[in-house]
Each structure stands twice: as C-alpha cells, then as structure tokens.
Amino acid sequence: MAQEKFTVAGKELVEKVKQVVHEGNVRRVRLLRNDRILLEIPLTIGAPVAAIGIMATPVLAALAAFAALVTECTIEVERIEQ
C-alpha cells in the first residue's frame, strides 16, 4: 500500500479530503496534528462514489468543525496499489 501526506491550511481541509477520496483507490484517510492521529476515516476499497456517500454528512461536518479550529494540519492517505 502506498501512503501520501499533504499539509493543508484548516480552511482547505474539507475540499482536499473530498478531492483525495474522489480520486479513488483510497483505503484510509487520517487527519494528523503534531504527528498525532486526530481522526481516522476507513473507506470502502475501490468504490469512491460509495465512499463519498459515506463521508457526506457526519464526517464532513466533523472535518469542517475541526478545520475551523486549526491553522494547519496533515492529511495522510493510504491507497491501494493496483
């Protein structure tokens, strides 16, 4: 499995997570601050449309609330290699 990390400003957090999930092959998304895992989102493998549906309301609301509190955080993405 491949891992990627992105450092984003708080206001960009929700959009970046949506973009990464929409790209597909995402197994897990972790939100980190100071190298501590604050939120871990497991996703359905190979089904980006379903994954976006799963994330729609409660997870995106939590991300938006968190984004309002931080200036910068890291998104760690675990992808399935094909």
C-alpha positions as CSV (number, residue, x, y, z in Angstrom):
1,M,0.0,0.0,0.0
2,A,1.1,3.5,-0.8
3,Q,0.9,6.4,1.6
4,E,0.8,10.1,0.8
5,K,0.9,13.1,3.1
6,F,-0.5,16.5,2.4
7,T,-0.1,19.6,4.7
8,V,-3.0,21.9,4.3
9,A,-4.5,25.0,5.9
10,G,-7.5,24.5,8.0
11,K,-9.8,26.2,5.5
12,E,-8.7,23.8,2.7
13,L,-9.1,20.6,4.7
14,V,-12.6,19.5,3.7
15,E,-12.0,20.2,0.0
16,K,-8.7,18.3,0.0
17,V,-10.2,15.3,1.7
18,K,-13.1,15.3,-0.8
19,Q,-10.6,15.6,-3.7
20,V,-8.5,12.7,-2.5
21,V,-11.4,10.4,-1.9
22,H,-12.9,11.2,-5.3
23,E,-9.6,10.2,-7.0
24,G,-10.3,6.6,-5.9
25,N,-8.3,3.7,-4.5
26,V,-8.3,5.2,-1.0
27,R,-8.4,2.7,1.8
28,R,-8.0,5.1,4.8
29,V,-7.6,8.8,5.5
30,R,-6.0,10.1,8.7
31,L,-6.0,13.6,10.0
32,L,-2.9,14.4,11.9
33,R,-1.8,17.4,14.0
34,N,1.7,17.4,15.5
35,D,2.2,13.8,14.4
36,R,-0.8,12.7,16.5
37,I,-3.8,11.0,14.8
38,L,-6.9,13.1,15.5
39,L,-9.3,11.4,13.1
40,E,-9.1,8.2,11.1
41,I,-11.6,7.5,8.3
42,P,-11.7,4.0,6.8
43,L,-13.2,3.9,3.3
44,T,-14.7,1.3,1.0
45,I,-11.9,-0.1,-1.3
46,G,-12.5,0.6,-5.0
47,A,-15.8,2.4,-4.5
48,P,-15.1,6.2,-4.5
49,V,-18.7,7.0,-5.1
50,A,-19.8,5.0,-2.1
51,A,-17.0,6.4,0.0
52,I,-18.1,9.9,-0.8
53,G,-21.6,9.0,0.2
54,I,-20.4,7.5,3.5
55,M,-18.4,10.7,4.2
56,A,-21.3,13.0,3.3
57,T,-22.9,14.3,6.4
58,P,-21.4,13.3,9.8
59,V,-17.7,13.0,8.8
60,L,-17.7,16.2,6.6
61,A,-19.4,18.1,9.5
62,A,-16.7,16.9,11.9
63,L,-14.0,17.8,9.4
64,A,-15.5,21.3,8.9
65,A,-15.7,21.9,12.7
66,F,-12.1,20.7,13.1
67,A,-10.9,22.9,10.2
68,A,-12.4,26.0,11.9
69,L,-10.1,25.3,14.9
70,V,-6.8,24.7,13.2
71,T,-4.5,26.7,11.1
72,E,-2.6,23.8,9.6
73,C,-2.8,20.0,9.6
74,T,-1.6,16.9,7.8
75,I,-3.8,14.5,5.8
76,E,-2.3,11.0,5.5
77,V,-3.8,9.0,2.7
78,E,-3.4,5.2,2.4
79,R,-4.0,4.0,-1.1
80,I,-4.4,0.5,-2.6
81,E,-1.8,-0.1,-5.3
82,Q,-3.1,-1.6,-8.5
